[in-house]
Amino acid sequence: MRVLLDTHALLWWLFNDPKLSQLARDLIKEPGNTVLMSSASAWEIATKYRLGKLPEAGEVAQNLPELLRTARIDVLPISVEHALAAGHLPGPHRDPFDRMLIAQAQLERIPIITTDGEFSKYDVQIMW
């Protein structure tokens, strides 16, 4: 099974944060699953760290590729198709990072691990 991590789920996994659900933990650590992080999440982490909105994410912002390798998390690059789909998404959700994750989950037909209630307004499978 392939799953896409929302940025907060990625950070909670990397920080071993108890806010991450047991189902999410099981999905991420299952060796047969392919766990994906969108390139948009790297952009979001770096941006929010730079702006002081994620001060605890300094190590992640500096060493994300190495942390991903250690955690067996693959990167889902942003394609032109993903970008167009994110730009065309209807609805009031304005967060560009979330819109990209939604578009990627839709086009790749993969569930997303998130607690964000806004995602339920779109045609994506949420796992938590």
N, C-alpha and C positions, 0 to 999 in steps of 0.2 A: 504494500500500500504506500502511496505517496501522500505526504501531508505538507502543507505550507504553514509556517509559523508567522503569526502576527508579531510585530516588533516587541511588544511587551512579553509575549510568551517566550520569545528567544532570550530576552534579557533575564526573565525569571528562571529559565533553564540554566543559563550561564552562571547566574548568581546563586543557584540552588535555593531560590525563594519559595517559601511554603505556600505562596499564593497560587502557584501553578497546580492545577488539579491533578488528581491521581491518574485520570484517564489520559491527560496530556503527557504526563511523565511516562506512562506505559507506552504510549504511541511513539514518543521520541526515543526511548531506550530499546524498543523492539528491534533487534538486528535485521529482521526482514523488511523493515520499513525504510523508505527513502524520505528523509526529513529535509525540507527545503527552506531556505531563507531567501526572500526577494532582495535583489540589489537595492530596491527602494528602502529596505530596512537599514542597510548600511548608510545610505544617504540620510535617513531620518535620525539615526543614532549620532552621526557626526554633526549634523546640523543642531540637534537639540543639546548635545554636549557643548558645542561652541557657544551657543546662546545661554548656557548656564541652566537649562531646563532639565538636564540629566547629568548633574555633577558626579554622580556615583559611577558613571559609565566611562570614565577615563581610560581604563585598561581595555575595555571593549572597543572604544573609538580608536585606540592606537594599535591594537593587536588582533583585530577581528579575523583576518584570514587564518591566523594560527589557531585561534580559539575554535573556529569552525572546523578545521581539520581534526583537532583533538576531540571535538564533540560529534564527529561524523555527520556534520550538517553540510549539505550541498547548496550551492548558490543557484538561484533561478534568475538568469539574466533578464533584463527588460528588452523585449523585442519591439519592433515598430508596431506589430499587431497589438501587443500589450498596451503600448502608449496610446494608440488610436482608440482602443476599447475603453481605457481609463478616461480619456477625454470625452468620449461619447456617453459615458454612464449617466443615466437620468438621476434625478433625485437631489435632495438638499445636502447630502453629505459633501462637505467642501474640502476635507483633508486630502491633499494630493497623495500622500503616502498610502492612506487607507484605500483610496480609489484605485491605486495601482495594484494593491494586494487583491482587491475584489476582482478587478479585471483579469489578473493572472489566474486566480482560482477558477474563474468562469471559463476562460479559454483553455486552460490546462486540464479542466475537469478534475480538480483535486480539492479535498476539504481543507479548510483553514482552521487552525487552532487559535481561538481568540475568545476573549470575554466581552468584546466590544459589541454592544447591542445594535449599533448602526448597521453592522454587517447583515443582520437578519432581515433588513429591508431590501436586500438584493438576493438574486438567485445564486446563492452559494451554500455549500454544506458546511455547517459550523460544528466543530468538535470541541468539547470542553468537559 
